[in-house]
């Protein structure tokens, strides 16, 4: 069975603070993909990043960075120097080729206060 | 703008009724996915189509059905509606299947009274 756990339901930070959103996944497949999506207050889901199971390189994109560790089945997302515009719900997702379907975590709601 | 369109944006209907939600994928994308987002259930995968064929099924009720047409647009049919079906329904598309990133439409908010 596949599962994605985002244990942090809500996080509140003050602008310019760094914040890390946790994601832990479960799958028996050896080939799988991990994703992060952002859902701002407007409601539309926006793709942020995709990682396949064979590539454990960390990635940085501006203020965003992702840490993928197969040993702990985690794919954590860090926002550096957070801004008010980062306020949104962030979803971690897993897609394993064996099952085709994409499983989303429950999401973490991030509040960034000015 | 993701390039995925969904109609209608809002739908209000009564219990027992049937509705159809429509989705047009991004140009060139062959896969279409349907999701239901409610407050208590989070984002639930319903079903995926690839180039007209059903590829994966999630927690889709028997009262719900979907199809993807030759022009690749997709429809989600919800029948015998219940109050609990009130939710935001998202369509997403991707170039292929499985491990591709998905591009989401703006969603259809369904309210069942």
HADDOCK unambig.tbl for C-alpha pairs under 7 A between the chains (distance, minus, plus):
assign (segid A and resid 33 and name CA) (segid B and resid 99 and name CA) 5.51 0.50 0.50
assign (segid A and resid 44 and name CA) (segid B and resid 104 and name CA) 6.82 0.50 0.50
assign (segid A and resid 44 and name CA) (segid B and resid 105 and name CA) 6.74 0.50 0.50
assign (segid A and resid 44 and name CA) (segid B and resid 106 and name CA) 5.07 0.50 0.50
assign (segid A and resid 45 and name CA) (segid B and resid 104 and name CA) 5.80 0.50 0.50
assign (segid A and resid 46 and name CA) (segid B and resid 104 and name CA) 6.98 0.50 0.50
assign (segid A and resid 47 and name CA) (segid B and resid 101 and name CA) 6.92 0.50 0.50
assign (segid A and resid 47 and name CA) (segid B and resid 102 and name CA) 6.94 0.50 0.50
assign (segid A and resid 47 and name CA) (segid B and resid 103 and name CA) 6.74 0.50 0.50
assign (segid A and resid 50 and name CA) (segid B and resid 101 and name CA) 6.54 0.50 0.50
assign (segid A and resid 95 and name CA) (segid B and resid 98 and name CA) 6.24 0.50 0.50
assign (segid A and resid 95 and name CA) (segid B and resid 99 and name CA) 5.95 0.50 0.50
assign (segid A and resid 96 and name CA) (segid B and resid 98 and name CA) 6.80 0.50 0.50
assign (segid A and resid 97 and name CA) (segid B and resid 98 and name CA) 5.40 0.50 0.50
assign (segid A and resid 97 and name CA) (segid B and resid 99 and name CA) 6.82 0.50 0.50
assign (segid A and resid 100 and name CA) (segid B and resid 56 and name CA) 5.93 0.50 0.50
assign (segid A and resid 100 and name CA) (segid B and resid 98 and name CA) 4.83 0.50 0.50
assign (segid A and resid 101 and name CA) (segid B and resid 56 and name CA) 5.72 0.50 0.50
assign (segid A and resid 101 and name CA) (segid B and resid 58 and name CA) 6.99 0.50 0.50
assign (segid A and resid 101 and name CA) (segid B and resid 98 and name CA) 6.97 0.50 0.50
assign (segid A and resid 102 and name CA) (segid B and resid 45 and name CA) 6.66 0.50 0.50
assign (segid A and resid 103 and name CA) (segid B and resid 45 and name CA) 6.79 0.50 0.50
assign (segid A and resid 104 and name CA) (segid B and resid 43 and name CA) 6.35 0.50 0.50
assign (segid A and resid 106 and name CA) (segid B and resid 42 and name CA) 5.59 0.50 0.50
